[in-house]
């Protein structure tokens, strides 16, 4: 059974998933979240019985994926060991711990994840992002969703045949010549983010050639990449697209968690008691996760404990003779022997300073911001809290210093900020949101800005849209429990207006008298 | 897990990346290599392929930590009962430390299997032990958990690994070449750890379209028939392996004249570097480069070619734009050496 070109090109997402099912080395496919569940249900029908799709556990940490659990009579294989060579689905890519993401991407698994299309490439995901395939006609789309088409069993046969044919597929010389040119016409991020773009494209092409029963990839097939992946909107610029890209998945970051808007309305962040201290860090209570230093061992309190094997054995082994275990036999382990490790991780509150050093801030405002940031810094250092710095300047927002307890570095970074360029406040907040999501402690965000955002997440000069993005991102921060505060001179009209518009408390600063409320 | 490994010599471009790996292989005392760059810039591919080029070492047969023959530590089955295992030639190991690894698997721990089956308290080596006399590779080193970084710093600073846990009390040598890679946009590296790396390379995206197509072309050829692909590069691999082994053998004989050392000191002072690790790493890297090129003495060109590798990650930087710091470095080097850049020495050191 061989597919026809029309079958393949009619539905880009399906075509990408077919390539994924055929080629074991593709990194993965990003699908529109709209029909994600239906898509993976269809995909699972094409795979042979031994290769059922695996779900990456929600909010998994690296250690959850890596470690097996083994006790006599109880074995659980590590997720990555089970997943090797398989296709895994990742329902919540934005919620994944960065270390877990890195681990997943460096493992021999293929990933299918829902991601919203945005004109900015999605930082860090080397996934193919085909065009979204929903019909343009809303009635037709609705009808399709109400009665999904019957799965076609012959496709499974085609996938199987294509896998066998794949190693024989060759590339015509003209195909190589065409590849770079065609790839340049595609939207940034269409072939994933990273230098492997052409490799991913070539692998997908080989898989499609195998599905079509072609012995080789020709120029014609390469040209069709534009049918499957979205095209660049404007002419390719000579600027390096990576420069413009953003370290975190912006669209996901922009998407506030469910009902974030309501939370923001219902509970505006508390006013800080004393400025500039924005809430003290709490010592994280001991927890029984996998990370951190072991404090002590104790009996498990919950039903599904993470047993510490060595501690359990240490507890059980002295009783073996009492329990009548013959020498050399497996030890008897009883429930009262089970031990879990109580660990402690670094904690302490996290302060994120968003220092707006854009042109609109002017020299004086920036100097003020620098002073305030430095004051916060020395305060935070005394109470062993960490401070991160996000600097807006030269039309860019950067995580200049990730949250850490290295005051010297933050200080140097703060002092080097000068006022220039446009104000991509949304991008700065997206970075703050991502940092807040990763923080394992209470987060506060100190905004040293006049709020006159004029660059959107996509990098367009559009103050109105930038304002909307700012509100959504602030709602997202509030939903995470992060408290945001604006810091400005009392006489600063734009900053005051910005704080009022977004329901944020304003800490007024006077250059001579220090901080007031 | 015997998936085929892409040959190191088949990597397109990325001269600085490849050359710096050869430099630290020629002289492991340069002290670690840090690779910065975006995902998919062949960092991991280069390191994995590099393992095939490491010189062989002599170690007791079956020893999990490749201890020096003649100095049995009694750690493994091979020599725990006072036995004298035969020495064997083995390839220096490349051990990958995964993110999210448990402390036990890094330092080593009680061998649970043997504790259960035989009732003995035996030691099972962790990553630090297994990487002894070889390479410890950490992908995404900037995302490594803090407590693991602490363990790593302890071992890297002292060259030994001390294990005190669950009934085992063991101290064994753990001196390894630390190779880390990461994307600085995703998280910063702690300054103490950064300082441990002798050289750093900023791995850039390939600029030329032709090169990118060549990457895809070679990768697809490798996907389809790894065996044949490897065979077609075997000659080049062997050549480079010999070059590295030869450099390692004669590195102590390469002279480092006083004039070169005073240049190093002058540049370091001018750039206001903290500490002396940078200068030492620079001098060693220049010597390793001379050794790879088969020369008898370190000259200004060798220093010029390795300056950025040894010093770039130690410069005080402007957060918004790292470029000026690099320009200052280039200026300082050019002025002190009266010599513009290292030319093509790095690619020549790879035999290209």
Interface residues (C-beta under 8 A of the other chain):
Chain A: X25 X61 X62 X63 X64 X65 X66 X67 X70 X72 X98 X99 X100 X102 X103 X105 X106 X108 X123 X124 X126 X166 X167 X169 X171 X176 X177 X179 X180 X184 X193 X194 X195 X196 X197 X198 X199 X201 X202 X203 X206 X240 X242 X247 X290 X291 X292 X293 X294 X309 X310 X311 X313 X314 X317 X327 X328 X330 X331 X345 X346 X389 X391 X393 X394 X396 X398 X399 X400 X401 X402 X404 X406 X409 X412 X413 X416 X417
Chain B: X3 X38 X39 X40 X41 X42 X44 X98 X99 X100 X101 X102 X103 X104 X109 X110 X112 X115 X116 X117 X118 X119 X139 X140 X143 X144 X145 X146 X147 X165 X166 X167 X183 X185 X186 X187 X188 X190 X191 X205 X206 X209 X210 X212 X213 X215 X216 X217 X219 X220 X223 X224 X225 X316 X318 X319 X320 X321
